[in-house]
Amino acid sequence: MRPGIDYTGICVCWFCHDGQGNFVMQKRGKNCRDEQGKWDTGGGTLEFADEVEKRLQQEIGEELGVRILEAEFLGFRNVYRSINNKKTHWLGLDFKVLVNPQVVSNKEPHKFDEIGWFTLKTLPKKLHSQLPKFFEKYKKKLN
């Protein structure tokens, strides 16, 4: 049984920022399961018996090597996509997370080609398919 395909998967999604209007994104590499070459803000699967906040910290630590200074729950999204001609459904638990930008680094270079800091006005080209919906839903909370 595979989350998102055989049953609705649940994931934590984050928007890590520096408190000054900048946020970090990761460019998905060839070893990501989908949307290679696209820029994303980050996310990870919630496993059985995981506590949401602990999974959020674990995933951010694994991917960016940084601790959460402050986290704000933004809301949730139903995420419907097709990947390799298979329909998927995820429930995304979305967070705005304050981090120390001087500590952030790419801790999974086998998965992410690069990381970069952006503003909502300087978004990179080739965004993950779900980011426009994310930005639209939370634009007032992200500024």
Protein Blocks (a to p, Z undefined) as FASTA:
>chain_A
ZZhklpccddddddddehnopacdddddfkbcbhghiacebdcdddehiafklmmmmmmm
mmnopacfbdcdfbdcdddddeehiacddddddddddddfklgccfblmlmmbdcdddfk
lccehiafklmmmmmmmmmmmZZ
